[in-house]
Every structure is written in C-alpha cells, then in structure tokens.
Amino acid sequence: MAGAWMNDAAMDNQYKYNGKELNSDFGLNWMDYGARWYDASVGRWWGRI
C-alpha cells in the first residue's frame, strides 16, 4: 500500500511472502529459502540440498 504516509525504509523492504528475502541479483528475482531458491515466476525450486 503506497501512500504519503510510507517512508523510504518501508518501501525498500526485501522481505516478502512468508518472511523470505527477495534476491534480485542478475534480475532473477528468486526468494531465498535457506538451502534452496524459489522462482515464483515459474513455480520451481532451484538448488541442491
């Protein structure tokens, strides 16, 4: 919810769905789930356990 009451620190929050960090390195936009990476655009998990 953007609005006049939002400050810059709140807009730069990288923790999204389920409290996981959105990593936008190289334009991939994967979610960091610890041992694996989740790509929401294709609904796939990446990485080995």
mmCIF file of the N, C-alpha and C atoms, coordinates in Angstrom:
data_MODEL
# 
_entry.id   MODEL 
# 
loop_
_atom_site.group_PDB 
_atom_site.id 
_atom_site.type_symbol 
_atom_site.label_atom_id 
_atom_site.label_alt_id 
_atom_site.label_comp_id 
_atom_site.label_asym_id 
_atom_site.label_entity_id 
_atom_site.label_seq_id 
_atom_site.pdbx_PDB_ins_code 
_atom_site.Cartn_x 
_atom_site.Cartn_y 
_atom_site.Cartn_z 
_atom_site.occupancy 
_atom_site.B_iso_or_equiv 
_atom_site.pdbx_formal_charge 
_atom_site.auth_seq_id 
_atom_site.auth_comp_id 
_atom_site.auth_asym_id 
_atom_site.auth_atom_id 
_atom_site.pdbx_PDB_model_num 
ATOM 1   N N  . MET A 1 1  ? 0.838  -1.170  0.000   1.00 0.00 ? 1  MET A N  1 
ATOM 2   C CA . MET A 1 1  ? 0.000  0.000   0.000   1.00 0.00 ? 1  MET A CA 1 
ATOM 3   C C  . MET A 1 1  ? 0.882  1.233   0.000   1.00 0.00 ? 1  MET A C  1 
ATOM 4   N N  . ALA A 1 2  ? 1.036  1.815   -1.118  1.00 0.00 ? 2  ALA A N  1 
ATOM 5   C CA . ALA A 1 2  ? 1.830  3.027   -1.205  1.00 0.00 ? 2  ALA A CA 1 
ATOM 6   C C  . ALA A 1 2  ? 0.963  4.224   -0.822  1.00 0.00 ? 2  ALA A C  1 
ATOM 7   N N  . GLY A 1 3  ? 1.587  5.191   -0.228  1.00 0.00 ? 3  GLY A N  1 
ATOM 8   C CA . GLY A 1 3  ? 0.865  6.396   0.144   1.00 0.00 ? 3  GLY A CA 1 
ATOM 9   C C  . GLY A 1 3  ? 1.814  7.422   0.702   1.00 0.00 ? 3  GLY A C  1 
ATOM 10  N N  . ALA A 1 4  ? 1.271  8.570   1.018   1.00 0.00 ? 4  ALA A N  1 
ATOM 11  C CA . ALA A 1 4  ? 2.089  9.656   1.548   1.00 0.00 ? 4  ALA A CA 1 
ATOM 12  C C  . ALA A 1 4  ? 2.658  9.315   2.920   1.00 0.00 ? 4  ALA A C  1 
ATOM 13  N N  . TRP A 1 5  ? 2.037  8.406   3.639   1.00 0.00 ? 5  TRP A N  1 
ATOM 14  C CA . TRP A 1 5  ? 2.479  8.036   4.982   1.00 0.00 ? 5  TRP A CA 1 
ATOM 15  C C  . TRP A 1 5  ? 3.656  7.056   4.959   1.00 0.00 ? 5  TRP A C  1 
ATOM 16  N N  . MET A 1 6  ? 3.977  6.442   3.798   1.00 0.00 ? 6  MET A N  1 
ATOM 17  C CA . MET A 1 6  ? 5.079  5.477   3.703   1.00 0.00 ? 6  MET A CA 1 
ATOM 18  C C  . MET A 1 6  ? 6.405  6.219   3.616   1.00 0.00 ? 6  MET A C  1 
ATOM 19  N N  . ASN A 1 7  ? 7.414  5.697   4.313   1.00 0.00 ? 7  ASN A N  1 
ATOM 20  C CA . ASN A 1 7  ? 8.751  6.278   4.204   1.00 0.00 ? 7  ASN A CA 1 
ATOM 21  C C  . ASN A 1 7  ? 9.614  5.392   3.297   1.00 0.00 ? 7  ASN A C  1 
ATOM 22  N N  . ASP A 1 8  ? 10.799 5.848   2.964   1.00 0.00 ? 8  ASP A N  1 
ATOM 23  C CA . ASP A 1 8  ? 11.677 5.116   2.049   1.00 0.00 ? 8  ASP A CA 1 
ATOM 24  C C  . ASP A 1 8  ? 12.129 3.786   2.619   1.00 0.00 ? 8  ASP A C  1 
ATOM 25  N N  . ALA A 1 9  ? 12.315 3.693   3.923   1.00 0.00 ? 9  ALA A N  1 
ATOM 26  C CA . ALA A 1 9  ? 12.770 2.436   4.535   1.00 0.00 ? 9  ALA A CA 1 
ATOM 27  C C  . ALA A 1 9  ? 11.719 1.348   4.367   1.00 0.00 ? 9  ALA A C  1 
ATOM 28  N N  . ALA A 1 10 ? 10.469 1.683   4.473   1.00 0.00 ? 10 ALA A N  1 
ATOM 29  C CA . ALA A 1 10 ? 9.408  0.690   4.309   1.00 0.00 ? 10 ALA A CA 1 
ATOM 30  C C  . ALA A 1 10 ? 9.278  0.256   2.854   1.00 0.00 ? 10 ALA A C  1 
ATOM 31  N N  . MET A 1 11 ? 9.540  1.126   1.926   1.00 0.00 ? 11 MET A N  1 
ATOM 32  C CA . MET A 1 11 ? 9.431  0.787   0.513   1.00 0.00 ? 11 MET A CA 1 
ATOM 33  C C  . MET A 1 11 ? 10.581 -0.108  0.057   1.00 0.00 ? 11 MET A C  1 
ATOM 34  N N  . ASP A 1 12 ? 11.736 -0.059  0.732   1.00 0.00 ? 12 ASP A N  1 
ATOM 35  C CA . ASP A 1 12 ? 12.904 -0.851  0.354   1.00 0.00 ? 12 ASP A CA 1 
ATOM 36  C C  . ASP A 1 12 ? 12.961 -2.198  1.056   1.00 0.00 ? 12 ASP A C  1 
ATOM 37  N N  . ASN A 1 13 ? 11.893 -2.637  1.680   1.00 0.00 ? 13 ASN A N  1 
ATOM 38  C CA . ASN A 1 13 ? 11.859 -3.903  2.406   1.00 0.00 ? 13 ASN A CA 1 
ATOM 39  C C  . ASN A 1 13 ? 11.964 -5.063  1.420   1.00 0.00 ? 13 ASN A C  1 
ATOM 40  N N  . GLN A 1 14 ? 12.970 -5.914  1.561   1.00 0.00 ? 14 GLN A N  1 
ATOM 41  C CA . GLN A 1 14 ? 13.169 -7.051  0.669   1.00 0.00 ? 14 GLN A CA 1 
ATOM 42  C C  . GLN A 1 14 ? 12.553 -8.338  1.209   1.00 0.00 ? 14 GLN A C  1 
ATOM 43  N N  . TYR A 1 15 ? 11.960 -8.299  2.402   1.00 0.00 ? 15 TYR A N  1 
ATOM 44  C CA . TYR A 1 15 ? 11.331 -9.489  2.972   1.00 0.00 ? 15 TYR A CA 1 
ATOM 45  C C  . TYR A 1 15 ? 9.877  -9.509  2.552   1.00 0.00 ? 15 TYR A C  1 
ATOM 46  N N  . LYS A 1 16 ? 9.504  -10.506 1.780   1.00 0.00 ? 16 LYS A N  1 
ATOM 47  C CA . LYS A 1 16 ? 8.183  -10.560 1.157   1.00 0.00 ? 16 LYS A CA 1 
ATOM 48  C C  . LYS A 1 16 ? 7.366  -11.706 1.735   1.00 0.00 ? 16 LYS A C  1 
ATOM 49  N N  . TYR A 1 17 ? 6.748  -12.482 0.887   1.00 0.00 ? 17 TYR A N  1 
ATOM 50  C CA . TYR A 1 17 ? 5.866  -13.581 1.259   1.00 0.00 ? 17 TYR A CA 1 
ATOM 51  C C  . TYR A 1 17 ? 6.564  -14.575 2.191   1.00 0.00 ? 17 TYR A C  1 
ATOM 52  N N  . ASN A 1 18 ? 5.899  -14.938 3.257   1.00 0.00 ? 18 ASN A N  1 
ATOM 53  C CA . ASN A 1 18 ? 6.391  -15.934 4.210   1.00 0.00 ? 18 ASN A CA 1 
ATOM 54  C C  . ASN A 1 18 ? 7.648  -15.474 4.929   1.00 0.00 ? 18 ASN A C  1 
ATOM 55  N N  . GLY A 1 19 ? 7.952  -14.188 4.902   1.00 0.00 ? 19 GLY A N  1 
ATOM 56  C CA . GLY A 1 19 ? 9.108  -13.654 5.603   1.00 0.00 ? 19 GLY A CA 1 
ATOM 57  C C  . GLY A 1 19 ? 10.441 -13.983 4.953   1.00 0.00 ? 19 GLY A C  1 
ATOM 58  N N  . LYS A 1 20 ? 10.403 -14.396 3.702   1.00 0.00 ? 20 LYS A N  1 
ATOM 59  C CA . LYS A 1 20 ? 11.634 -14.761 2.994   1.00 0.00 ? 20 LYS A CA 1 
ATOM 60  C C  . LYS A 1 20 ? 12.144 -13.584 2.183   1.00 0.00 ? 20 LYS A C  1 
ATOM 61  N N  . GLU A 1 21 ? 13.449 -13.550 2.009   1.00 0.00 ? 21 GLU A N  1 
ATOM 62  C CA . GLU A 1 21 ? 14.073 -12.412 1.342   1.00 0.00 ? 21 GLU A CA 1 
ATOM 63  C C  . GLU A 1 21 ? 14.039 -12.563 -0.170  1.00 0.00 ? 21 GLU A C  1 
ATOM 64  N N  . LEU A 1 22 ? 13.612 -11.506 -0.846  1.00 0.00 ? 22 LEU A N  1 
ATOM 65  C CA . LEU A 1 22 ? 13.643 -11.457 -2.300  1.00 0.00 ? 22 LEU A CA 1 
ATOM 66  C C  . LEU A 1 22 ? 15.028 -11.026 -2.744  1.00 0.00 ? 22 LEU A C  1 
ATOM 67  N N  . ASN A 1 23 ? 15.684 -11.862 -3.518  1.00 0.00 ? 23 ASN A N  1 
ATOM 68  C CA . ASN A 1 23 ? 17.021 -11.573 -4.020  1.00 0.00 ? 23 ASN A CA 1 
ATOM 69  C C  . ASN A 1 23 ? 16.908 -11.249 -5.500  1.00 0.00 ? 23 ASN A C  1 
ATOM 70  N N  . SER A 1 24 ? 17.226 -10.018 -5.868  1.00 0.00 ? 24 SER A N  1 
ATOM 71  C CA . SER A 1 24 ? 17.071 -9.591  -7.259  1.00 0.00 ? 24 SER A CA 1 
ATOM 72  C C  . SER A 1 24 ? 18.400 -9.541  -8.008  1.00 0.00 ? 24 SER A C  1 
ATOM 73  N N  . ASP A 1 25 ? 19.413 -10.269 -7.536  1.00 0.00 ? 25 ASP A N  1 
ATOM 74  C CA . ASP A 1 25 ? 20.696 -10.312 -8.238  1.00 0.00 ? 25 ASP A CA 1 
ATOM 75  C C  . ASP A 1 25 ? 20.515 -10.850 -9.651  1.00 0.00 ? 25 ASP A C  1 
ATOM 76  N N  . PHE A 1 26 ? 21.171 -10.243 -10.603 1.00 0.00 ? 26 PHE A N  1 
ATOM 77  C CA . PHE A 1 26 ? 21.170 -10.642 -12.008 1.00 0.00 ? 26 PHE A CA 1 
ATOM 78  C C  . PHE A 1 26 ? 19.766 -10.621 -12.620 1.00 0.00 ? 26 PHE A C  1 
ATOM 79  N N  . GLY A 1 27 ? 18.806 -9.972  -11.970 1.00 0.00 ? 27 GLY A N  1 
ATOM 80  C CA . GLY A 1 27 ? 17.448 -9.893  -12.491 1.00 0.00 ? 27 GLY A CA 1 
ATOM 81  C C  . GLY A 1 27 ? 16.646 -11.169 -12.367 1.00 0.00 ? 27 GLY A C  1 
ATOM 82  N N  . LEU A 1 28 ? 17.102 -12.114 -11.536 1.00 0.00 ? 28 LEU A N  1 
ATOM 83  C CA . LEU A 1 28 ? 16.406 -13.392 -11.404 1.00 0.00 ? 28 LEU A CA 1 
ATOM 84  C C  . LEU A 1 28 ? 15.178 -13.320 -10.508 1.00 0.00 ? 28 LEU A C  1 
ATOM 85  N N  . ASN A 1 29 ? 15.196 -12.450 -9.490  1.00 0.00 ? 29 ASN A N  1 
ATOM 86  C CA . ASN A 1 29 ? 14.086 -12.285 -8.553  1.00 0.00 ? 29 ASN A CA 1 
ATOM 87  C C  . ASN A 1 29 ? 13.672 -13.598 -7.893  1.00 0.00 ? 29 ASN A C  1 
ATOM 88  N N  . TRP A 1 30 ? 14.637 -14.297 -7.299  1.00 0.00 ? 30 TRP A N  1 
ATOM 89  C CA . TRP A 1 30 ? 14.369 -15.536 -6.594  1.00 0.00 ? 30 TRP A CA 1 
ATOM 90  C C  . TRP A 1 30 ? 14.211 -15.259 -5.118  1.00 0.00 ? 30 TRP A C  1 
ATOM 91  N N  . MET A 1 31 ? 13.424 -16.082 -4.424  1.00 0.00 ? 31 MET A N  1 
ATOM 92  C CA . MET A 1 31 ? 13.234 -15.981 -2.980  1.00 0.00 ? 31 MET A CA 1 
ATOM 93  C C  . MET A 1 31 ? 14.231 -16.921 -2.289  1.00 0.00 ? 31 MET A C  1 
ATOM 94  N N  . ASP A 1 32 ? 14.889 -16.420 -1.260  1.00 0.00 ? 32 ASP A N  1 
ATOM 95  C CA . ASP A 1 32 ? 15.881 -17.197 -0.526  1.00 0.00 ? 32 ASP A CA 1 
ATOM 96  C C  . ASP A 1 32 ? 15.197 -17.955 0.600   1.00 0.00 ? 32 ASP A C  1 
ATOM 97  N N  . TYR A 1 33 ? 15.114 -19.275 0.477   1.00 0.00 ? 33 TYR A N  1 
ATOM 98  C CA . TYR A 1 33 ? 14.521 -20.133 1.494   1.00 0.00 ? 33 TYR A CA 1 
ATOM 99  C C  . TYR A 1 33 ? 15.585 -20.915 2.252   1.00 0.00 ? 33 TYR A C  1 
ATOM 100 N N  . GLY A 1 34 ? 16.782 -20.392 2.357   1.00 0.00 ? 34 GLY A N  1 
ATOM 101 C CA . GLY A 1 34 ? 17.842 -21.067 3.106   1.00 0.00 ? 34 GLY A CA 1 
ATOM 102 C C  . GLY A 1 34 ? 18.644 -21.989 2.225   1.00 0.00 ? 34 GLY A C  1 
ATOM 103 N N  . ALA A 1 35 ? 18.264 -23.264 2.177   1.00 0.00 ? 35 ALA A N  1 
ATOM 104 C CA . ALA A 1 35 ? 19.019 -24.250 1.411   1.00 0.00 ? 35 ALA A CA 1 
ATOM 105 C C  . ALA A 1 35 ? 18.674 -24.212 -0.076  1.00 0.00 ? 35 ALA A C  1 
ATOM 106 N N  . ARG A 1 36 ? 17.518 -23.657 -0.424  1.00 0.00 ? 36 ARG A N  1 
ATOM 107 C CA . ARG A 1 36 ? 17.095 -23.628 -1.818  1.00 0.00 ? 36 ARG A CA 1 
ATOM 108 C C  . ARG A 1 36 ? 16.592 -22.240 -2.193  1.00 0.00 ? 36 ARG A C  1 
ATOM 109 N N  . TRP A 1 37 ? 16.464 -22.017 -3.486  1.00 0.00 ? 37 TRP A N  1 
ATOM 110 C CA . TRP A 1 37 ? 15.933 -20.769 -4.035  1.00 0.00 ? 37 TRP A CA 1 
ATOM 111 C C  . TRP A 1 37 ? 14.606 -21.086 -4.697  1.00 0.00 ? 37 TRP A C  1 
ATOM 112 N N  . TYR A 1 38 ? 13.627 -20.191 -4.551  1.00 0.00 ? 38 TYR A N  1 
ATOM 113 C CA . TYR A 1 38 ? 12.326 -20.379 -5.169  1.00 0.00 ? 38 TYR A CA 1 
ATOM 114 C C  . TYR A 1 38 ? 12.098 -19.314 -6.227  1.00 0.00 ? 38 TYR A C  1 
ATOM 115 N N  . ASP A 1 39 ? 11.741 -19.751 -7.423  1.00 0.00 ? 39 ASP A N  1 
ATOM 116 C CA . ASP A 1 39 ? 11.430 -18.842 -8.521  1.00 0.00 ? 39 ASP A CA 1 
ATOM 117 C C  . ASP A 1 39 ? 9.916  -18.822 -8.686  1.00 0.00 ? 39 ASP A C  1 
ATOM 118 N N  . ALA A 1 40 ? 9.261  -17.770 -8.205  1.00 0.00 ? 40 ALA A N  1 
ATOM 119 C CA . ALA A 1 40 ? 7.799  -17.683 -8.227  1.00 0.00 ? 40 ALA A CA 1 
ATOM 120 C C  . ALA A 1 40 ? 7.246  -17.521 -9.634  1.00 0.00 ? 40 ALA A C  1 
ATOM 121 N N  . SER A 1 41 ? 8.030  -17.003 -10.570 1.00 0.00 ? 41 SER A N  1 
ATOM 122 C CA . SER A 1 41 ? 7.515  -16.787 -11.920 1.00 0.00 ? 41 SER A CA 1 
ATOM 123 C C  . SER A 1 41 ? 7.234  -18.109 -12.640 1.00 0.00 ? 41 SER A C  1 
ATOM 124 N N  . VAL A 1 42 ? 7.972  -19.163 -12.311 1.00 0.00 ? 42 VAL A N  1 
ATOM 125 C CA . VAL A 1 42 ? 7.733  -20.472 -12.924 1.00 0.00 ? 42 VAL A CA 1 
ATOM 126 C C  . VAL A 1 42 ? 7.287  -21.516 -11.901 1.00 0.00 ? 42 VAL A C  1 
ATOM 127 N N  . GLY A 1 43 ? 7.267  -21.153 -10.627 1.00 0.00 ? 43 GLY A N  1 
ATOM 128 C CA . GLY A 1 43 ? 6.839  -22.085 -9.584  1.00 0.00 ? 43 GLY A CA 1 
ATOM 129 C C  . GLY A 1 43 ? 7.797  -23.239 -9.387  1.00 0.00 ? 43 GLY A C  1 
ATOM 130 N N  . ARG A 1 44 ? 9.091  -22.967 -9.444  1.00 0.00 ? 44 ARG A N  1 
ATOM 131 C CA . ARG A 1 44 ? 10.108 -24.019 -9.317  1.00 0.00 ? 44 ARG A CA 1 
ATOM 132 C C  . ARG A 1 44 ? 11.093 -23.701 -8.216  1.00 0.00 ? 44 ARG A C  1 
ATOM 133 N N  . TRP A 1 45 ? 11.650 -24.764 -7.636  1.00 0.00 ? 45 TRP A N  1 
ATOM 134 C CA . TRP A 1 45 ? 12.718 -24.656 -6.646  1.00 0.00 ? 45 TRP A CA 1 
ATOM 135 C C  . TRP A 1 45 ? 14.035 -24.901 -7.342  1.00 0.00 ? 45 TRP A C  1 
ATOM 136 N N  . TRP A 1 46 ? 15.077 -24.151 -6.963  1.00 0.00 ? 46 TRP A N  1 
ATOM 137 C CA . TRP A 1 46 ? 16.407 -24.319 -7.542  1.00 0.00 ? 46 TRP A CA 1 
ATOM 138 C C  . TRP A 1 46 ? 17.403 -24.562 -6.418  1.00 0.00 ? 46 TRP A C  1 
ATOM 139 N N  . GLY A 1 47 ? 18.374 -25.374 -6.695  1.00 0.00 ? 47 GLY A N  1 
ATOM 140 C CA . GLY A 1 47 ? 19.435 -25.663 -5.733  1.00 0.00 ? 47 GLY A CA 1 
ATOM 141 C C  . GLY A 1 47 ? 19.380 -27.081 -5.226  1.00 0.00 ? 47 GLY A C  1 
ATOM 142 N N  . ARG A 1 48 ? 20.456 -27.487 -4.637  1.00 0.00 ? 48 ARG A N  1 
ATOM 143 C CA . ARG A 1 48 ? 20.551 -28.843 -4.088  1.00 0.00 ? 48 ARG A CA 1 
ATOM 144 C C  . ARG A 1 48 ? 20.551 -28.779 -2.574  1.00 0.00 ? 48 ARG A C  1 
ATOM 145 N N  . ILE A 1 49 ? 20.072 -29.820 -1.993  1.00 0.00 ? 49 ILE A N  1 
ATOM 146 C CA . ILE A 1 49 ? 20.083 -29.920 -0.531  1.00 0.00 ? 49 ILE A CA 1 
ATOM 147 C C  . ILE A 1 49 ? 21.237 -30.792 -0.102  1.00 0.00 ? 49 ILE A C  1 
# 
